[in-house]
């Protein structure tokens, strides 16, 4: 007599990262806080991304006194931006299943 045994397996189906959140051009008054909803990016994917890199005008952006990286690099916090903080910000995320990028143009205007 043969015994039947069922074994359960957990399958891992990789899902490349996907970014959502505002992109495109955003105009902000100089020395006014940038609303967080402009800069927060929701990241989906399996496995979860392990690297978050922000670029400012195609150069790696580590942050500065006015623009800080939050949430392990997932969010930019812009307290009181100056015109020098204007530019093209690009977030790139990397996981074991791929990478994704999202761009945001932050344009500071004078009062």
C-alpha positions as a printed Julia matrix, in Angstrom:
111×3 Matrix{Float64}:
  0.0    0.0     0.0
  1.38   3.37   -1.01
  1.02   6.23    1.41
  0.27   9.58   -0.04
  1.77  12.62    1.54
  1.17  16.2     0.55
  3.95  18.65    1.05
  3.34  22.34    1.09
  5.74  24.56   -0.75
  6.03  28.29   -0.5
  6.64  29.81   -3.85
  8.42  33.1    -4.13
  7.49  34.99   -7.25
  9.72  38.03   -7.66
  7.97  41.27   -8.51
 10.14  44.11   -9.83
  9.98  47.36   -7.84
  7.3   49.84   -8.69
  7.28  53.48   -7.57
  4.22  55.63   -7.18
  3.89  59.21   -6.12
  3.9   62.61   -7.73
  6.27  63.12  -10.62
  6.72  65.92  -13.13
  7.15  69.63  -12.34
  6.33  71.17   -8.99
  6.57  74.9    -8.28
  7.29  75.93   -4.69
  7.86  79.33   -3.1
 11.39  79.91   -1.85
 11.73  79.48    1.97
  8.37  77.66    2.13
  8.23  74.02    3.22
  7.59  71.61    0.37
  4.45  69.54    1.05
  5.44  65.98    1.95
  2.97  64.48   -0.52
  5.13  65.87   -3.36
  8.22  64.05   -2.19
  7.05  60.77   -0.65
  7.29  57.78   -2.95
  5.44  54.55   -2.29
  7.55  51.53   -3.21
  6.13  48.11   -4.01
  7.85  44.88   -5.03
  9.13  41.49   -3.86
 11.65  41.3    -2.43
 11.37  44.82   -1.02
 13.98  47.23   -2.4
 17.23  47.32   -0.46
 18.79  50.42   -2.04
 17.34  53.91   -2.46
 19.4   56.48   -4.38
 18.46  60.09   -5.04
 20.09  62.05   -7.83
 19.98  65.81   -8.24
 20.61  66.85  -11.84
 22.2   63.41  -12.5
 24.65  63.62   -9.57
 24.27  61.51   -6.41
 22.47  63.59   -3.8
 23.4   62.78   -0.18
 21.23  65.53    1.32
 22.19  68.87    2.86
 21.07  71.23    5.66
 17.77  72.07    3.94
 17.03  68.87    2.04
 17.23  65.68    4.11
 16.71  62.04    3.27
 14.08  60.32    5.46
 12.56  56.83    5.71
 15.83  55.1     4.7
 16.08  57.31    1.63
 12.5   56.82    0.48
 11.46  60.41    1.23
 13.03  63.83    0.78
 12.23  66.39    3.46
 12.64  69.94    2.21
 12.4   72.36    5.12
 13.15  75.83    3.75
 14.39  75.43    0.19
 16.43  78.01   -1.65
 16.75  78.47   -5.4
 19.94  76.39   -5.35
 17.76  73.42   -4.32
 15.86  73.61   -7.61
 16.48  70.85  -10.09
 15.62  67.41  -11.36
 15.41  64.91   -8.48
 15.4   61.24   -9.45
 14.75  58.37   -7.04
 16.07  54.96   -8.11
 15.25  51.85   -6.09
 16.92  48.47   -6.47
 15.85  45.03   -5.31
 16.76  41.45   -6.15
 14.11  41.47   -8.87
 14.99  44.7   -10.67
 15.0   48.48  -10.37
 12.7   51.45  -10.96
 13.09  55.23  -11.15
 10.84  58.25  -10.78
 11.67  61.89  -11.56
 10.5   65.11   -9.99
 11.39  68.64  -11.13
 11.4   70.98   -8.15
 11.27  74.61   -9.26
 11.68  77.32   -6.61
 10.14  80.72   -7.26
 10.8   84.02   -5.51
  8.18  85.81   -3.46
